Amino acid sequence: MNSAISAIDDTDRALVHALQLAPRASWERLAQVLGVRPETLARRWERMTAAGDAWVCGLGLRTGNQAPCMAWVEVTCAAGAAPAVGAALTGDAHTMGVEHTTGDRDLLAFVAVPDLHMLYQYLSFRVQRIPGVVGTRSSMVTAVHASPDRWRLDQLTPAQADLLTGRGRRKGATASPAPVAPMPQEDRPLVLALAADARRSVASLARESGMSESTVRRRLGRLEAGQSLRYSCAMAAGLTGWPVSATVWAEVPEHEVADCAAVASGLRETRTCMSVSGRWNFMIGARLRTMEELSRYTADLTRRMPGLRVTDTAVALHVRKSQAQELDRTGRRVRTVRPDIWADTTPVAWDEALPYGTGRPHGTA
């Protein structure tokens, strides 16, 4: 047995579940809920994060007044090239997720950029030029019904969860979120500073940014309230009891999308649920306990939603990157790839005289 795996116990998983509900809660507050001393929780968390077993990250969801332009990119590679292509994509700031999958594509990447033109640039001048890439197919995200940060472990009792979230709070896809507020450009460094560790203290953030602690606290509060900054606590998939990651593509009549999204998002296994453009208009990401559960899960989807037609499925063979975190083959975090989605997507070798580049190599007519 892997010694790191055997060292994880239910108290560790309960701590992760608690941090999924309250990512920046103090150790004292968490101790009251979990019945464990604050210093013990802090030591456990330090051990897990040092080993890459668990982490809390922060991601920005806005580019000024607009949501980022997001797309799922299916990548086909030449024989034997997928590992190198996957490694190249994993190191890019604009890929939030990268996985090797079964099915018609070798890799599935989740990309975020400020606008459509930058997506064009990234695909044309970066992805399609990586040695070994023979084809790409993109599906634009037109609506996010459930995001990865809403997936939870199931270690806490409902009473414990209520202590962290507040009783009577509406959950999941049935909730009515507050309007998403703009994210000023000056807040981007603060958001990026939380990408690797969203539990960083206000004092630490203030020292790095040169702002006062009160200013940092005020800006964080504004970003959190406006949903421009979202926190996500994750654990290496193999340690959660839900080690299998699967993607389901489906076709749903447009007038049934809202109902199907609500039902799909409410299923225990569902991690993400989005409307997309392309061949099919619906995409679901799921966490499963075993490979055999995929057929049961898709059958459950079609039983609950007769209007939904499953068109394709894929299982992740190796998740290289998730929510800007590079993972090893066991799902443990190796490092954080700074998710600066606002950075220029074009390689330095391309003409940067114009705001988005001319699309010509230097020295060509």
C-alpha positions in Angstrom: 0.0 0.0 0.0 1.2 3.5 -0.8 2.3 5.0 2.6 1.0 8.4 1.6 -2.4 7.0 0.8 -2.5 4.9 4.1 -1.7 8.1 6.1 -5.0 9.8 4.9 -7.9 9.1 7.3 -11.4 10.2 7.8 -10.4 13.3 9.9 -8.3 14.5 6.9 -11.2 14.0 4.6 -13.5 15.8 7.0 -11.1 18.7 7.1 -11.1 18.8 3.2 -14.9 18.7 3.2 -15.0 21.6 5.7 -12.6 23.6 3.6 -14.7 23.0 0.5 -17.5 24.7 2.4 -15.5 27.4 4.0 -12.1 27.7 2.3 -10.7 30.6 4.3 -12.3 29.7 7.7 -9.9 30.0 10.7 -8.6 26.9 12.4 -10.5 27.9 15.5 -13.8 28.0 13.6 -13.0 24.6 11.9 -12.1 23.1 15.2 -15.5 23.9 16.7 -17.2 22.1 13.8 -14.8 19.1 13.6 -14.1 18.6 17.3 -10.4 18.6 16.7 -7.9 21.0 18.2 -6.9 24.0 15.9 -3.2 23.2 16.0 -3.9 19.6 15.1 -6.0 20.7 12.1 -3.2 23.1 11.0 -0.6 20.3 11.2 -2.8 17.9 9.3 -3.4 20.5 6.6 0.3 21.3 6.4 1.1 17.7 5.9 -1.5 17.2 3.2 -0.5 20.3 1.2 3.2 19.5 1.5 2.5 16.0 0.0 0.2 17.4 -2.7 -2.7 15.4 -1.2 -5.0 18.5 -1.0 -5.0 22.2 -1.7 -7.1 25.3 -1.8 -6.8 27.6 -4.8 -8.5 30.8 -5.9 -9.4 31.6 -9.5 -10.7 34.8 -11.1 -13.9 34.5 -13.2 -14.0 38.0 -14.7 -12.0 40.1 -17.2 -13.3 43.5 -16.4 -17.1 43.5 -16.9 -17.0 40.3 -18.9 -16.8 36.7 -18.1 -13.8 35.0 -19.7 -14.1 33.3 -23.0 -14.0 29.6 -22.2 -13.8 26.6 -24.4 -13.3 22.9 -24.4 -10.6 21.9 -26.9 -10.3 18.4 -28.1 -6.7 17.7 -29.4 -5.7 14.9 -31.7 -2.1 13.9 -31.8 0.3 11.9 -33.9 1.1 8.5 -32.6 3.3 8.7 -29.5 3.1 12.5 -29.3 0.3 12.9 -26.8 2.5 12.9 -23.6 4.7 15.7 -25.0 1.7 17.7 -26.2 0.0 17.3 -22.9 3.0 18.5 -21.1 3.3 21.5 -23.3 -0.4 22.5 -22.8 -0.1 21.9 -19.0 2.5 24.6 -18.8 0.3 27.2 -20.5 -1.4 29.9 -18.4 -4.5 29.8 -20.5 -5.3 26.1 -19.9 -7.1 25.5 -16.7 -7.4 21.8 -17.3 -5.7 19.1 -19.4 -6.4 15.4 -19.5 -5.6 12.4 -21.6 -8.8 10.7 -22.5 -10.4 7.7 -24.2 -12.4 8.2 -27.4 -12.0 10.3 -30.5 -9.5 12.7 -29.0 -6.2 12.2 -27.4 -6.4 15.2 -25.1 -9.1 17.4 -23.7 -8.2 20.9 -22.5 -10.2 23.5 -20.8 -9.1 27.0 -22.0 -9.9 30.5 -20.6 -8.9 33.7 -22.3 -10.4 37.3 -22.2 -12.1 37.3 -25.6 -12.8 35.4 -28.9 -9.8 36.9 -30.7 -7.4 35.7 -28.1 -8.9 32.3 -28.3 -8.3 32.3 -32.0 -4.7 33.4 -31.4 -4.1 30.8 -28.8 -5.5 27.9 -30.9 -4.0 29.0 -34.2 -0.5 30.2 -33.1 0.0 28.1 -30.0 -2.0 24.9 -29.8 -2.0 23.9 -33.4 1.7 24.6 -33.7 2.8 22.3 -30.9 4.8 19.5 -32.6 2.7 16.4 -32.7 -0.7 18.1 -32.9 -2.6 17.0 -36.0 -6.0 18.5 -35.2 -8.2 20.4 -32.8 -11.9 20.8 -32.3 -13.3 23.5 -30.0 -16.6 23.9 -28.2 -17.4 27.3 -26.7 -18.9 27.4 -23.2 -22.1 29.3 -23.5 -23.3 28.8 -19.9 -21.9 27.3 -16.7 -24.6 25.4 -14.7 -22.3 23.8 -12.2 -18.6 24.5 -11.7 -15.9 22.2 -10.2 -15.7 24.1 -6.9 -19.2 23.0 -6.0 -18.3 19.2 -5.9 -18.0 18.0 -2.3 -16.8 15.1 -0.3 -19.4 13.5 2.0 -17.6 13.3 5.3 -19.6 16.0 7.3 -23.0 15.6 8.8 -25.7 18.0 7.6 -25.5 19.7 11.0 -21.8 20.3 10.6 -22.2 21.6 7.1 -24.8 24.0 8.3 -22.5 25.4 11.0 -20.0 26.3 8.2 -22.4 27.5 5.5 -25.4 28.8 7.5 -28.8 27.1 7.9 -31.4 27.5 5.3 -28.8 28.3 2.6 -29.9 27.1 -0.8 -27.4 24.8 -2.5 -26.3 23.5 -5.8 -27.9 24.5 -9.1 -31.2 25.5 -7.4 -29.5 28.5 -5.7 -29.9 32.0 -7.1 -26.4 33.4 -7.1 -25.8 37.1 -6.7 -24.9 39.0 -9.8 -21.3 38.7 -10.8 -19.4 41.9 -10.3 -16.7 43.3 -12.5 -13.1 42.6 -11.6 -10.9 45.7 -11.9 -7.5 45.3 -13.5 -5.8 46.4 -10.3 -7.2 43.4 -8.5 -5.7 40.8 -10.9 -2.4 40.5 -8.9 -4.3 39.8 -5.7 -6.4 37.1 -7.4 -3.2 35.5 -9.0 -1.5 35.6 -5.5 -4.3 33.2 -4.3 -3.9 30.7 -7.2 -1.6 28.4 -5.3 -2.8 28.9 -1.8 -6.2 30.6 -1.2 -5.7 30.3 2.6 -2.8 32.8 2.6 -3.2 35.3 5.4 -4.2 38.9 4.8 -0.9 40.0 6.2 1.0 37.8 3.7 -1.0 39.2 0.8 -0.5 42.8 2.0 3.3 42.3 2.2 3.5 40.9 -1.3 1.2 43.5 -2.8 2.4 46.5 -0.9 -1.1 47.3 0.1 -2.4 47.8 3.7 -4.1 44.9 5.4 -7.4 46.8 5.5 -7.2 47.4 1.7 -6.5 43.7 1.0 -9.3 42.7 3.3 -11.7 45.2 1.6 -10.8 44.0 -1.9 -11.1 40.4 -1.0 -14.5 41.0 0.5 -15.6 42.8 -2.7 -14.3 40.1 -5.0 -15.8 37.3 -3.0 -19.2 39.0 -2.7 -19.3 39.7 -6.4 -18.2 36.2 -7.3 -15.2 37.5 -9.3 -13.1 35.3 -7.1 -14.0 31.7 -6.5 -12.2 29.3 -4.1 -11.9 25.6 -4.6 -10.6 23.0 -2.2 -9.6 19.7 -3.8 -8.0 16.4 -2.9 -6.1 14.0 -5.0 -8.8 12.0 -6.7 -7.4 8.7 -5.6 -7.7 9.7 -2.0 -11.4 10.8 -2.2 -13.0 7.5 -2.9 -14.1 8.9 -6.3 -11.0 8.2 -8.5 -12.6 8.1 -12.0 -13.1 11.2 -14.0 -15.5 11.0 -16.9 -17.0 13.5 -19.5 -20.4 13.1 -21.0 -21.5 14.9 -24.1 -25.2 15.2 -24.8 -27.9 16.8 -27.0 -30.7 18.6 -25.2 -33.6 20.5 -26.8 -33.0 24.2 -26.1 -36.3 24.6 -24.2 -35.3 21.8 -21.8 -31.7 23.0 -21.1 -32.5 24.8 -17.8 -34.4 21.8 -16.4 -31.8 19.3 -17.5 -29.1 21.5 -16.0 -30.9 21.6 -12.7 -31.3 17.8 -12.6 -27.8 16.9 -13.8 -26.2 19.4 -11.4 -28.1 17.8 -8.5 -26.7 14.3 -9.0 -24.0 13.3 -6.5 -21.5 12.3 -9.2 -21.8 15.5 -11.3 -18.8 17.8 -11.0 -19.4 20.2 -13.9 -22.3 20.9 -16.1 -22.1 23.4 -19.0 -23.9 24.4 -22.2 -21.6 24.4 -25.1 -21.5 25.2 -28.8 -20.5 22.7 -31.5 -21.7 19.3 -32.5 -23.6 18.9 -29.2 -24.9 21.5 -26.8 -24.5 19.9 -23.4 -21.4 18.7 -21.5 -21.1 17.1 -18.1 -18.1 16.2 -16.0 -18.5 13.5 -13.4 -16.6 11.8 -10.6 -17.2 8.1 -10.2 -16.1 5.4 -7.8 -15.5 2.8 -10.5 -15.3 2.6 -14.3 -18.4 0.4 -14.2 -20.5 3.3 -12.7 -20.2 5.3 -16.0 -23.0 3.3 -17.7 -25.2 3.5 -14.6 -24.6 7.3 -14.5 -25.5 7.9 -18.1 -28.5 5.6 -17.7 -29.6 7.7 -14.7 -29.2 10.9 -16.7 -31.5 9.7 -19.5 -34.0 8.2 -17.1 -34.3 11.4 -15.2 -34.2 13.6 -18.4 -36.0 11.9 -21.3 -35.2 14.8 -23.5 -31.4 14.3 -23.0 -29.6 12.1 -25.6 -26.1 11.0 -24.6 -23.9 11.3 -27.7 -20.4 10.5 -26.5 -18.5 9.7 -23.3 -14.8 9.7 -22.4 -12.9 8.6 -19.4 -9.7 10.4 -18.2 -6.7 8.2 -18.4 -4.5 10.8 -16.8 -5.5 14.2 -15.5 -2.5 16.4 -16.0 -4.0 19.7 -14.8 -7.1 20.8 -13.0 -8.1 24.3 -12.1 -4.5 25.6 -12.9 -2.9 22.9 -10.7 -0.5 20.5 -12.4 -1.0 16.9 -11.1 1.1 13.8 -11.1 -0.1 10.4 -12.2 -1.7 9.8 -8.8 -3.6 13.0 -8.9 -1.4 14.8 -6.4 -0.5 18.4 -7.0 3.0 19.0 -8.3 2.8 22.8 -8.8 0.5 25.7 -9.7 0.7 27.1 -13.2 0.0 30.8 -12.7 -3.4 31.3 -14.3 -2.8 34.6 -15.9 -5.5 34.3 -18.5 -5.1 38.0 -19.4 -1.5 37.5 -20.6 -0.8 37.7 -24.4 -1.5 34.3 -25.9 0.9 34.7 -28.8 4.5 33.4 -28.7 7.2 36.1 -28.4 8.5 35.3 -31.9 5.3 36.7 -33.4 4.7 40.3 -34.3 3.4 42.2 -31.3 3.3 45.7 -32.8 -0.5 45.5 -33.0 -2.6 44.9 -29.9 -3.3 41.3 -30.9 -0.3 40.7 -33.2 -0.4 40.6 -37.0 -0.4 36.9 -37.3 2.9 37.0 -39.2 6.4 35.9 -38.1 8.9 38.7 -37.8 10.6 39.5 -41.1 7.7 38.2 -43.3 5.6 40.2 -45.7 
